[in-house]
């Protein structure tokens, strides 16, 4: 009999954010614990649990339990790519990722530049 860990989401996505501009475009600071937009052609549902494997700048890969909270169904006139916004959970790895991202972005967080979500 297979024993599945119910704390690990059934779906997984990967995202590399080595470029500061891409990090800015993907970060979702307006969510309670932060989050990331992941460009994808795959279909997801709101509320779906996703394990996100993310590489930020030159830091080691992190595995973050997230939830789908935003969907861009197709490329928009505002040049926003198709994809999903994943909200970070209260898990320690997510809180550390939020701190890391906000440290990397610094004053850019207060920019009025358009992102992939807003």
N, C-alpha and C positions, 0 to 999 in steps of 0.2 A: 504494500500500500504506500502511496506517495503522500508525504506530509508537507503540505504547502504552508508557507509563512504568510498569514493574512495581512501582515504589516507591509509586505512588498507588493507594489502595484503590478498588475498583470502586463501593462504596456511600458515600454521604455523608449526614450528619445535621447539623442546626443546633440550637443551644441558646442561649437568652438568659438570663443569670443576673444581672439588674440588682438584684434584691432579696436582701439578706443572708440572710434566712431560707431562701429557695429555694436559694441557694448552699450553705448548711449542709446542707440536706436532700439535695442532689444529690452533694456531695463524698464521695469514697470514700478516706479517708486510710489505710485499712488495706491498700491495695494498694502494692506495692513503690515504684512511681513515681507513685502517686496515680491518680485516675480520677474519672469523673463518671457519675452515673445520668441517663439521658435518658428521660423519660416518652414513650411512643409506643405506638401501636396496631399498628405494623408488626411483622412476624415476622422474627426473626434467629436465627442459630445460634451456639452457643458457639464461640469461636475465629475468628469472622468478622472480617475487617479492615474498619474504618470510618474514613473521614476525617471528623473532627468540626470543624465551624465553630462556635466558641463565643465569645460576648461576655460578658465578666465585668465587672461594675460599669460604670464609664465608660471602660474601656480599649478599644483597637481590637480588632476581631475577630481571632481566632487560628485557624489551621488545624492540627489535631493528629491525627497518625496514632495510631489506637487499635485495640483488639481487644475483642470482646465476651467478658466474663468472668462476667456475672451476668444472669439473666433473671427478672423478675417476670412470670409468665404472665398474671396477672389481678389486679384489685384484691383485696387481702387484708383480713382482719378487722382488721389493724393499720393500715388506711388507707394502705397502700403502693400507689402507682399501678402500672399495667402499664407495663413498659418494660425497658430494658437498661442494664447497668452496663458502661462502657467503660474499660478499663485504659489509662493513658498508656504510651507506649513510652519508650525511652531517648533519643529524639530531643530535640534542644536546645529546640525549641518546647514540648514537653511538660514538660521540667524547668522552664522559665520559667513556664509556666502553673501548675504545682504551687506554686512559690515565691509567685507572685502570689495564688493562692487562699488559701494558708496565711497570708499577710500580711493579706489582707482579713478572714479569719475570726478571726485572733488567738486570744485565750483561749477563744473558742467551740469550738475544736477539742477541748478537754478536757471538753466538756459530755456529760452522760449522756442528753441528749434523743434520742429515736428519730429516725432518718432514713428515707429511702426504701429503704434496703437493710438496715441493722441497727438 
